[in-house]
């Protein structure tokens, strides 16, 4: 994909309808709703996810972050919650992407690839034809307690750039983004979209001043 000078922004770890509305007012193209995870911030109950997703107006997208790996379980979760986009935070079982396509026509699939080293380039290239977008994050699914996002760490952006240049689908960039480094991230990677959680929060709550600073730093088309 070609680089984006002014990428879109997804605000993740949304906790309430009020937070979703604040993110959308600031200019968010998407909001992230975190279901049960082995570790990390932002997890909310499924009934809360359903309420927030129903309150998100078009054309803003509600992303469900799921750690499930089998198509049947993921499809059932999507049907319960009514989200339009699935953010698949762990590697799926073989054939699961195709099964999800068949079970959920019209639902977007975004596969997370955790950039732990150069092997992420091949992993992203292999999964890209199966999904609508790839999201590059800084977790580590190989740990005894998996890290599947929300680490607040930045990874090697030179690898992220290599992935973006190699793929034919949009690339989201996550991991340790703040108003102070987002300009550097855009220049280094050229992602289609940015994904921010902790960088716009204070003591776990969405901070509208930090949110507005992030959008100003990200550029006029954020």
Buried (B, 14 or more C-beta within 10 A) or exposed (E): BEBBEEBBBBBBBBBBBEBBBBBBEBBBBBBBBBBEBBBBBBBBEBEBBBBBBEBBEEEBBBBBBBBBBBBEEBBEBBEEBBBBBBBBBBBBEEEBBEBBBEBBEEBBBBBBBBBBEEEBBEBBBEBBEBBBBBBBBBBBBEEEEBBBBBBBEBBBBEBBBBBBBBBEBBBBBBBBBBBEBBEEBBEBBBBBBBBBBBBBBEEEEBBBEBBBBBBBBBBEEB
